[in-house]
Amino acid sequence: MTQQTWDEVGGLLPDDEFRTASEAIVGNIEQVIEGKTATVRLALAVLLAEGHLLIEDVPGVGKTKLAKALARSIDCSVRRIQFTPDLLPSDVTGVSVYNQETHDFEFRPGAVFANLVVGDEINRASPKTQSALLECMEERQVTVDGVTYQLQTPFMVIATQNPIEMEGTYPLPEAQRDRFTARIAMGYPGPEAELAMLDGHGALDPLQELRPVSDAATVRQLIATVRQVHVADAVKQYAIDLVTATREAPELRLGASPRCTLQLLRTARAVAALEGRDYVLPDDLQTLAVPVLAHRIIPTADAQLARRTTDAIVAELVHRLPLPHDRQRSPYDTRSAGGNGRPPFEPRRP
């Protein structure tokens, strides 16, 4: 079976087609997830940034529904893995089975051979099974018995987990957390959203009626368009400064990795594209700092005793770090410099 490699993405989409396709996916997901527009858009941004998403929250707030709604909104292959303590690594990656007819071993693909892999309650599996995802999440390939198999494009792992203080769970290893581009929390819905949920979900599950509004080819084009979003040198340096601040913070004993810097920039490109811009603002990096950085860092024992959360530490670092002064103009910005033109870093106003 011939599979497309990760670098073979589609052509670019014009601005209006990009906006139409992305808004269709967001609107489709919101038929299932009420009152969580920012969370839904961030989940889509992670997909377009060629990353993976970790959804962490208490049971019953819609973690799995968000993952499945995103998967069903795109007409591509989807596999779901229910992580349990007895799940084996071969259940995830695949296994070679002896064929008595051909007198040879043949490979039977595991659940990761899909465009979107939904891992439900990933921290209920043992670290040995969790490590089966390391290669495929980083290199978009699986190696079994010395043979390497390329995964399809697009490829995204959407994992849900309960907080580690819940019974029957294992904390994710640092190497596993670092491969997730962003970690988000659903949170409880507001009163109006919860009332709308009772009206819409009381008689039937809208997830069962959800139909795809996009396909894998369109997603590849969206990804290719996001790759072309301009990032000024000053913004790149600001991203480095943000990550470096976590390595030098006295409250942290482990800062963010260079992989984090790269994924922060990629996600910022996706957010900018979803906002209708062809350049990244420093504000994009500030908005993404907590979801992209907080799950990768480890506080010191003193910070833990003081009940300092990683989210609060990252938010404080962002507040302390000065914004870049060199506001370089995007070469893709065709607006005139005078008159109604605005600097490329200035947020658009309605």
DRENLO-229251 format. One record per residue (C-alpha): residue number from 1; residue in three letters; chain; x, y, z. Coordinates in steps of 0.001 Angstrom, whole numbers, plus 524288, in hexadecimal, padded with zeros to 5 digits. Example, Ala and Ser with C-alpha at 12.3 -4.5 7.8 and 13.67 -1.06 7.14 Angstrom:
# DRENLO-229251
RORO  num  residu  chaine      X      Y      Z
RORO    1     ALA       A  8300C  7EE6C  81E78
RORO    2     SER       A  83566  7FBDC  81BE4
This chain:
# DRENLO-229251
RORO  num  residu  chaine      X      Y      Z
RORO    1     MET       A  80000  80000  80000
RORO    2     THR       A  805CF  80CFE  7FBF9
RORO    3     GLN       A  8048E  8177B  80646
RORO    4     GLN       A  806C0  825EA  8054F
RORO    5     THR       A  81253  82B1D  80CF7
RORO    6     TRP       A  810CD  83616  816B7
RORO    7     ASP       A  81742  84068  80E30
RORO    8     GLU       A  80E0D  83E1E  802B9
RORO    9     VAL       A  80397  84819  805D5
RORO   10     GLY       A  7FA29  84ED0  7FCB0
RORO   11     GLY       A  7FA8E  85C04  7F600
RORO   12     LEU       A  7F775  86914  7FC39
RORO   13     LEU       A  7E991  86DCF  7FE45
RORO   14     PRO       A  7E520  87BD3  7FB77
RORO   15     ASP       A  7E136  883C7  8075E
RORO   16     ASP       A  7D296  88269  8051E
RORO   17     GLU       A  7D34E  873A6  80317
RORO   18     PHE       A  7DBEC  8721B  80F1A
RORO   19     ARG       A  7D244  879D4  81747
RORO   20     THR       A  7C69F  87252  811F7
RORO   21     ALA       A  7CCBC  86501  81468
RORO   22     SER       A  7D1A5  86824  82221
RORO   23     GLU       A  7C502  86E8D  8268C
RORO   24     ALA       A  7BD40  862FC  82172
RORO   25     ILE       A  7C52C  859C1  82A06
RORO   26     VAL       A  7C3C8  86289  835FB
RORO   27     GLY       A  7B531  86427  833E4
RORO   28     ASN       A  7B35A  855A0  8322E
RORO   29     ILE       A  7BA46  85285  83EF6
RORO   30     GLU       A  7B249  85CC6  84619
RORO   31     GLN       A  7A606  85529  842E8
RORO   32     VAL       A  7AAF2  84B9B  84D32
RORO   33     ILE       A  7B347  8541E  8563D
RORO   34     GLU       A  7AB74  85F83  85BB1
RORO   35     GLY       A  7B1AC  86C6C  85FB9
RORO   36     LYS       A  7BFF1  86897  85D9E
RORO   37     THR       A  7C391  86FFF  8513C
RORO   38     ALA       A  7D155  87380  855BF
RORO   39     THR       A  7D42C  86566  85976
RORO   40     VAL       A  7CEF1  8604F  84C8C
RORO   41     ARG       A  7D701  86A03  844B1
RORO   42     LEU       A  7E349  8667E  84C41
RORO   43     ALA       A  7E0F2  85812  84987
RORO   44     LEU       A  7DFDC  85B10  83AFE
RORO   45     ALA       A  7EC1F  8638F  83BAC
RORO   46     VAL       A  7F3C9  85812  84145
RORO   47     LEU       A  7EF42  84F8E  835F5
RORO   48     LEU       A  7F371  859C8  82BFD
RORO   49     ALA       A  80065  85B72  8332A
RORO   50     GLU       A  80341  84CFD  830AC
RORO   51     GLY       A  802FC  84A57  83F3B
RORO   52     HIS       A  7FC0D  8422C  8496C
RORO   53     LEU       A  7F243  84608  853CB
RORO   54     LEU       A  7F0ED  84208  86201
RORO   55     ILE       A  7E3B3  844D0  86840
RORO   56     GLU       A  7E46F  8442F  87706
RORO   57     ASP       A  7D90C  84628  88035
RORO   58     VAL       A  7CFFE  83F70  889A8
RORO   59     PRO       A  7C696  8351C  88474
RORO   60     GLY       A  7BA09  83907  87DCF
RORO   61     VAL       A  7BD72  84656  8780D
RORO   62     GLY       A  7BE2E  84206  869D3
RORO   63     LYS       A  7CC83  83E80  8678C
RORO   64     THR       A  7C99C  8328A  85F42
RORO   65     LYS       A  7BE45  83958  85865
RORO   66     LEU       A  7C748  84449  853DC
RORO   67     ALA       A  7D140  83A86  84EC5
RORO   68     LYS       A  7C6FB  8326D  847B9
RORO   69     ALA       A  7BFF1  83E74  84258
RORO   70     LEU       A  7CC9E  84375  83C47
RORO   71     ALA       A  7CF4F  8360F  836AA
RORO   72     ARG       A  7C19D  834A5  830F1
RORO   73     SER       A  7C1E9  84249  82B05
RORO   74     ILE       A  7CCAA  83DD2  821C9
RORO   75     ASP       A  7C9E6  832F0  8182C
RORO   76     CYS       A  7D627  82B08  81AB6
RORO   77     SER       A  7DA2B  81EC4  821F0
RORO   78     VAL       A  7D7CE  81F0E  8308C
RORO   79     ARG       A  7DB95  81505  83AD3
RORO   80     ARG       A  7D852  81563  84937
RORO   81     ILE       A  7E09A  80EF7  853C5
RORO   82     GLN       A  7DB1B  80CE3  8614E
RORO   83     PHE       A  7E735  80CE1  869DC
RORO   84     THR       A  7E678  80302  874E8
RORO   85     PRO       A  7F0B1  7FD2E  87E23
RORO   86     ASP       A  7F12B  7F08C  8764B
RORO   87     LEU       A  7F2E9  7F724  868F4
RORO   88     LEU       A  7FF46  7F279  86206
RORO   89     PRO       A  8087C  7FA85  85963
RORO   90     SER       A  80592  7F155  84DF7
RORO   91     ASP       A  7F729  7F4E2  84F31
RORO   92     VAL       A  7FB1F  802D2  84BEA
RORO   93     THR       A  805BC  8012A  841A3
RORO   94     GLY       A  8026A  7F3FE  83B81
RORO   95     VAL       A  80854  7E683  83B88
RORO   96     SER       A  80E80  7DCCC  8321B
RORO   97     VAL       A  80672  7D051  830D7
RORO   98     TYR       A  80AF6  7C3A0  82AB0
RORO   99     ASN       A  80317  7BFFB  81E91
RORO  100     GLN       A  8028B  7B148  81CDA
RORO  101     GLU       A  7FEA5  7B274  80E8D
RORO  102     THR       A  80A31  7BAD5  80A78
RORO  103     HIS       A  81352  7B567  81500
RORO  104     ASP       A  8176B  7C325  81859
RORO  105     PHE       A  81476  7CDC7  82216
RORO  106     GLU       A  80B21  7D881  81DFE
RORO  107     PHE       A  808FE  7E570  824D8
RORO  108     ARG       A  7FBA8  7E8BF  82A26
RORO  109     PRO       A  7FABB  7F780  82CA1
RORO  110     GLY       A  7F6A9  7FC62  839EB
RORO  111     ALA       A  7ED8F  80763  83D8C
RORO  112     VAL       A  7F76B  8123B  83AAB
RORO  113     PHE       A  7F626  80FE0  82C0B
RORO  114     ALA       A  7EBC7  81A46  82A0E
RORO  115     ASN       A  7EB07  828D7  8276C
RORO  116     LEU       A  7E550  82BEC  834BD
RORO  117     VAL       A  7E801  8234C  84077
RORO  118     VAL       A  7DF6D  825AA  84C52
RORO  119     GLY       A  7E5E6  82082  858AA
RORO  120     ASP       A  7DBE2  82051  8638D
RORO  121     GLU       A  7E111  82157  87188
RORO  122     ILE       A  7EF29  81FA8  86D46
RORO  123     ASN       A  7F442  82035  87B2E
RORO  124     ARG       A  7ED14  813AC  87ECF
RORO  125     ALA       A  7F6FD  80BB3  876F6
RORO  126     SER       A  8045C  80800  87C07
RORO  127     PRO       A  81050  81036  87844
RORO  128     LYS       A  814E7  804DF  86FBB
RORO  129     THR       A  8089D  805D9  8676A
RORO  130     GLN       A  808EA  814B2  8676B
RORO  131     SER       A  816BE  81427  861D4
RORO  132     ALA       A  8116D  80D3D  855BF
RORO  133     LEU       A  80C9A  81A8D  85147
RORO  134     LEU       A  819C3  82169  85236
RORO  135     GLU       A  81EFD  81DFC  844BF
RORO  136     CYS       A  81267  81FF7  83D4A
RORO  137     MET       A  80F7A  82D2A  84394
RORO  138     GLU       A  81CE7  832C0  840C2
RORO  139     GLU       A  82129  82C2B  83421
RORO  140     ARG       A  8140D  82855  82E14
RORO  141     GLN       A  818A1  81A5C  82C9E
RORO  142     VAL       A  817FC  80D4A  83399
RORO  143     THR       A  82301  8035B  8347F
RORO  144     VAL       A  81F44  7F531  83730
RORO  145     ASP       A  828F5  7E9EF  8365B
RORO  146     GLY       A  832F7  7F2A8  82FCB
RORO  147     VAL       A  829BD  7F731  824F6
RORO  148     THR       A  82555  80564  82462
RORO  149     TYR       A  817A8  808DE  81FCC
RORO  150     GLN       A  813EA  816CD  81C45
RORO  151     LEU       A  8074E  81C56  821BB
RORO  152     GLN       A  7FCFA  82361  819DB
RORO  153     THR       A  7FB7A  83216  818A9
RORO  154     PRO       A  7F5F8  83951  81F87
RORO  155     PHE       A  7F915  83235  82C28
RORO  156     MET       A  7F4C5  836D5  83985
RORO  157     VAL       A  7F398  8309E  846E2
RORO  158     ILE       A  7E8C9  83634  84F5A
RORO  159     ALA       A  7EA25  830B0  85D08
RORO  160     THR       A  7E1A1  832C7  868ED
RORO  161     GLN       A  7E5AA  830C0  876E4
RORO  162     ASN       A  7E055  83288  88480
RORO  163     PRO       A  7E885  83A00  88E78
RORO  164     ILE       A  7F344  8318C  89438
RORO  165     GLU       A  7ED60  83200  8A1D3
RORO  166     MET       A  7E1C5  82A10  89CEE
RORO  167     GLU       A  7E23F  81BA0  8A09D
RORO  168     GLY       A  7E79E  811A1  89712
RORO  169     THR       A  7EFFE  81AD5  88EED
RORO  170     TYR       A  7FE79  81C09  88BA3
RORO  171     PRO       A  8052B  8293F  889CF
RORO  172     LEU       A  809C5  82B61  87BE2
RORO  173     PRO       A  818B0  82ACB  87A79
RORO  174     GLU       A  81F8D  83789  87719
RORO  175     ALA       A  82340  83276  8698C
RORO  176     GLN       A  814F6  82F49  866C9
RORO  177     ARG       A  80FE5  83C88  86B5C
RORO  178     ASP       A  81A13  843A4  86352
RORO  179     ARG       A  814CB  83D94  856E7
RORO  180     PHE       A  80762  84376  858F8
RORO  181     THR       A  80703  850CC  85295
RORO  182     ALA       A  7FCE3  85657  85BE2
RORO  183     ARG       A  7F553  8528A  867F2
RORO  184     ILE       A  7E7CB  8581C  869C8
RORO  185     ALA       A  7DD44  856CE  87409
RORO  186     MET       A  7CEE9  856AE  8706E
RORO  187     GLY       A  7C9EA  85CBD  87CFE
RORO  188     TYR       A  7BBCC  85CD6  88145
RORO  189     PRO       A  7B200  8631E  877F7
RORO  190     GLY       A  7AB2B  86FB3  87B73
RORO  191     PRO       A  79CE7  86F65  87FA1
RORO  192     GLU       A  797E9  87335  8721B
RORO  193     ALA       A  7A086  86945  86B3C
RORO  194     GLU       A  79C75  85EA9  874C8
RORO  195     LEU       A  78E19  861EE  87286
RORO  196     ALA       A  79043  86127  863C7
RORO  197     MET       A  796FF  85410  86603
RORO  198     LEU       A  78B0C  84EEC  86D3A
RORO  199     ASP       A  7823A  8533C  86214
RORO  200     GLY       A  78AF3  84DFB  8574D
RORO  201     HIS       A  79044  841AF  85DB4
RORO  202     GLY       A  784B6  83DB7  8660F
RORO  203     ALA       A  77DC9  83536  85C11
RORO  204     LEU       A  7890F  830E0  8535E
RORO  205     ASP       A  797B6  83213  851F0
RORO  206     PRO       A  79AEE  83C2B  8474D
RORO  207     LEU       A  7A7FD  83560  8454C
RORO  208     GLN       A  7A0BB  82A4D  83E9E
RORO  209     GLU       A  79AF1  833D7  834C6
RORO  210     LEU       A  7A7B1  83AEF  83204
RORO  211     ARG       A  7AC1B  83A5B  823DC
RORO  212     PRO       A  7B974  83DC0  81E0E
RORO  213     VAL       A  7BB19  84B76  818B7
RORO  214     SER       A  7C915  849B0  813E9
RORO  215     ASP       A  7D25E  83EFA  80F97
RORO  216     ALA       A  7E093  83B1F  810B7
RORO  217     ALA       A  7E461  841DB  803FD
RORO  218     THR       A  7DEAE  84ED0  8088D
RORO  219     VAL       A  7E572  84D8F  815BC
RORO  220     ARG       A  7F25F  84B82  80EB4
RORO  221     GLN       A  7EFE1  85817  80735
RORO  222     LEU       A  7ECA5  85F37  813CB
RORO  223     ILE       A  7F96C  85A57  819A5
RORO  224     ALA       A  8011B  85EC4  80DB5
RORO  225     THR       A  7FAF5  86C4C  80EB7
RORO  226     VAL       A  7FE55  86D51  81D27
RORO  227     ARG       A  80C83  86A17  81A24
RORO  228     GLN       A  80D69  87672  811F1
RORO  229     VAL       A  80950  87FCE  81CD0
RORO  230     HIS       A  8143D  8899F  81EF8
RORO  231     VAL       A  81B73  88A85  82BEA
RORO  232     ALA       A  82409  89682  82DD2
RORO  233     ASP       A  8317F  894F0  833BA
RORO  234     ALA       A  82D50  89CBA  83FB0
RORO  235     VAL       A  821FD  8935D  841FC
RORO  236     LYS       A  82AF4  8879F  840AD
RORO  237     GLN       A  8340D  88D96  84AC5
RORO  238     TYR       A  82863  89039  853A1
RORO  239     ALA       A  824A0  881D6  852BD
RORO  240     ILE       A  83281  87E03  85688
RORO  241     ASP       A  83230  887A5  861E0
RORO  242     LEU       A  82570  881BD  866D7
RORO  243     VAL       A  82ADC  873FD  866C9
RORO  244     THR       A  837F6  87847  86C73
RORO  245     ALA       A  830D1  87EE6  8779E
RORO  246     THR       A  82B6B  871A8  87BD7
RORO  247     ARG       A  83931  86C05  87C3C
RORO  248     GLU       A  83E23  87713  884D4
RORO  249     ALA       A  83260  87886  88DE2
RORO  250     PRO       A  835F3  87563  89C13
RORO  251     GLU       A  82886  86F2A  89E22
RORO  252     LEU       A  82B4B  864AF  893EE
RORO  253     ARG       A  8349F  85933  89432
RORO  254     LEU       A  831C7  8558D  885F6
RORO  255     GLY       A  82F38  85F96  87B62
RORO  256     ALA       A  82998  85E1F  86DC9
RORO  257     SER       A  83128  8574D  862F8
RORO  258     PRO       A  8354A  85C43  85582
RORO  259     ARG       A  82A35  853DB  8501B
RORO  260     CYS       A  82118  85CAC  857CB
RORO  261     THR       A  8269A  868C6  85107
RORO  262     LEU       A  82411  862C4  843C4
RORO  263     GLN       A  81645  85E75  8471F
RORO  264     LEU       A  81321  86B9E  84D3A
RORO  265     LEU       A  816B7  8724C  8407F
RORO  266     ARG       A  80F3D  86887  83823
RORO  267     THR       A  80306  869FA  84053
RORO  268     ALA       A  80436  878C6  83FE6
RORO  269     ARG       A  80468  877E3  83108
RORO  270     ALA       A  7F7D9  86FF3  8315D
RORO  271     VAL       A  7F139  87969  83AC1
RORO  272     ALA       A  7F515  884EE  8323C
RORO  273     ALA       A  7EF9C  87E3F  82620
RORO  274     LEU       A  7E2D3  87B30  82D15
RORO  275     GLU       A  7E1FE  88990  830D8
RORO  276     GLY       A  7E36C  88D80  8228F
RORO  277     ARG       A  7F176  8924C  82375
RORO  278     ASP       A  7FD65  88E88  81B93
RORO  279     TYR       A  806DA  8922B  8266F
RORO  280     VAL       A  8088E  88E9D  834BC
RORO  281     LEU       A  80697  8986A  83FB6
RORO  282     PRO       A  80D9A  8981F  84CC6
RORO  283     ASP       A  7FFDA  8976D  85271
RORO  284     ASP       A  7FE4E  88A1A  84BFF
RORO  285     LEU       A  80A02  884F8  8537B
RORO  286     GLN       A  804F2  88AB9  8602E
RORO  287     THR       A  7F7AF  8845F  85E38
RORO  288     LEU       A  7FDD9  8771E  85B61
RORO  289     ALA       A  8083F  87784  865FF
RORO  290     VAL       A  8003D  87093  8707E
RORO  291     PRO       A  7FA48  865A6  86814
RORO  292     VAL       A  80730  862FB  860F2
RORO  293     LEU       A  8110E  864B1  86C07
RORO  294     ALA       A  80A71  8618A  878F3
RORO  295     HIS       A  80976  852B7  87776
RORO  296     ARG       A  817EB  85168  873F5
RORO  297     ILE       A  81DD6  857CC  87FF3
RORO  298     ILE       A  81FEA  85272  88DB2
RORO  299     PRO       A  81F68  85B62  89994
RORO  300     THR       A  828E9  85A53  8A4D3
RORO  301     ALA       A  8251B  8540A  8B1A4
RORO  302     ASP       A  823BD  86172  8B7F2
RORO  303     ALA       A  81A98  86601  8AD25
RORO  304     GLN       A  8126D  859C8  8AEC7
RORO  305     LEU       A  8119E  85BD1  8BD6C
RORO  306     ALA       A  80D2C  869BF  8BACD
RORO  307     ARG       A  8029C  86401  8B1CC
RORO  308     ARG       A  8080B  86B3F  8A617
RORO  309     THR       A  8025A  8655F  899B4
RORO  310     THR       A  80A05  864E1  88D17
RORO  311     ASP       A  7FF4A  86CD2  88685
RORO  312     ALA       A  80119  877CD  8904C
RORO  313     ILE       A  80FE4  8776B  88F11
RORO  314     VAL       A  80F6E  87872  88031
RORO  315     ALA       A  80556  8835F  880BF
RORO  316     GLU       A  80E2B  88AF6  889FB
RORO  317     LEU       A  819EE  88902  88116
RORO  318     VAL       A  8121F  88E33  8758A
RORO  319     HIS       A  80E10  89A03  87D92
RORO  320     ARG       A  81C21  89D08  88155
RORO  321     LEU       A  82230  89B3D  873E8
RORO  322     PRO       A  82263  8A7C7  86BB3
RORO  323     LEU       A  81C7C  8A7BF  85E26
RORO  324     PRO       A  82594  8A92D  85260
RORO  325     HIS       A  82801  8B71B  84DCB
RORO  326     ASP       A  82C95  8B416  83FF1
RORO  327     ARG       A  81F87  8B34F  838FC
RORO  328     GLN       A  823E2  8AE23  82BDE
RORO  329     ARG       A  819B7  8AEF1  82110
RORO  330     SER       A  81512  8A259  81AE4
RORO  331     PRO       A  8196B  8A0F1  80CA5
RORO  332     TYR       A  80C36  89A7A  80A28
RORO  333     ASP       A  804B6  8A660  80F25
RORO  334     THR       A  80051  8ADB7  802F6
RORO  335     ARG       A  7F997  8B8F1  80A19
RORO  336     SER       A  7FF55  8C676  80823
RORO  337     ALA       A  8080D  8CBCD  812DE
RORO  338     GLY       A  8009E  8D8A0  813D7
RORO  339     GLY       A  7F265  8DC5D  81440
RORO  340     ASN       A  7EA80  8D0D3  81924
RORO  341     GLY       A  7F632  8C7E0  81A0F
RORO  342     ARG       A  7F9A3  8C26E  8275F
RORO  343     PRO       A  80633  8BC9E  82CA2
RORO  344     PRO       A  80688  8ADEC  82AA0
RORO  345     PHE       A  806BC  8AB50  8394A
RORO  346     GLU       A  7FAE6  8B387  83C6A
RORO  347     PRO       A  7EED4  8AB27  83ECE
RORO  348     ARG       A  7E3C6  8AD43  83560
RORO  349     ARG       A  7D84B  8B4B3  83AC9
RORO  350     PRO       A  7CA39  8B22A  836A9
